[in-house]
Amino acid sequence: MRPSGRQLNEMRPISMETGIQRHAEGSCLIRVGGTEVLCSASLEDRTPPFLKNTGQGWVTAEYGMLPRATTSRNRREAASGKQTGRTTEIQRLIGRSLRACLDRHALGERQITIDCDVINADGGTRCAAITGGWVALRLATLRMLKAGVLSTDPLIGHVAAVSCGIFAGQAVLDLDYAEDSEAGADGNFVMRDDGRLVEVQLSAEGSVFSRAQLSELMDLAEGGAAQLVAAQADAVAKAIG
């Protein structure tokens, strides 16, 4: 039995609210159970130096957790003058994931930064950031297309991410904090809507897992990602009317 009473293949409630930040080119407040992440997209008419004169654009990400997103206060990383290794790793993951659905030539020499701020953390914050970040990015590109800034849609599909793990000896979908903190194995699965994998982060935390259990986790991730993609599409459709 899962602490929440959910079925093994049951996601937490999902919602995505758009237009939260009025000045951003695109924004989305994603809620997955008790986890809430505010994602916003900001456009700049420049690229990183390594892409200058290549005709290619770039999508990058910044990630942060508000001090009381967890049960005890986390010190702001700005106060210590540097980011933690965890933050840097998550930012790179979000950027890689979103670029996996991007035609960088169609974007042109522009950069879109996706800011992901965790308001409340209850497990799966990086997965929520990727999933909500895609919505913010989609709204930004649609705005650019409507304004005539772009002539070709640079997004070639959806990207969503979900956590899966081994809890109490069973493969489960979408771990909350109670499960994540006690999981025998914990993983994050980033997938495109065509079923292809962008990245899998999976490791044994308390016990090793079998090839058969890995297949179970993959099946659960595919089902969860499909639900997230449907929620993304619904959020975008409502935003554009």
LINQUI-V583139 format. One record per run of one state. SS is the DSSP state (a for helix, b for strand, c for the rest). FROM is the first residue (numbers start at 1). TO is the last residue. If there is no record, write none. Layout:
{{SS & FROM & TO} {SS & FROM & TO}}
This chain:
{{c & 1 & 13} {b & 14 & 18} {c & 19 & 25} {b & 26 & 32} {c & 33 & 34} {b & 35 & 44} {c & 45 & 48} {a & 49 & 51} {c & 52 & 57} {b & 58 & 65} {c & 66 & 76} {a & 77 & 80} {c & 81 & 84} {a & 85 & 99} {c & 100 & 101} {b & 102 & 102} {c & 103 & 103} {a & 104 & 107} {c & 108 & 110} {b & 111 & 120} {c & 121 & 124} {a & 125 & 146} {c & 147 & 154} {b & 155 & 155} {c & 156 & 158} {b & 159 & 167} {c & 168 & 169} {b & 170 & 173} {c & 174 & 176} {a & 177 & 180} {c & 181 & 184} {b & 185 & 192} {c & 193 & 196} {b & 197 & 204} {c & 205 & 210} {a & 211 & 240} {c & 241 & 241}}
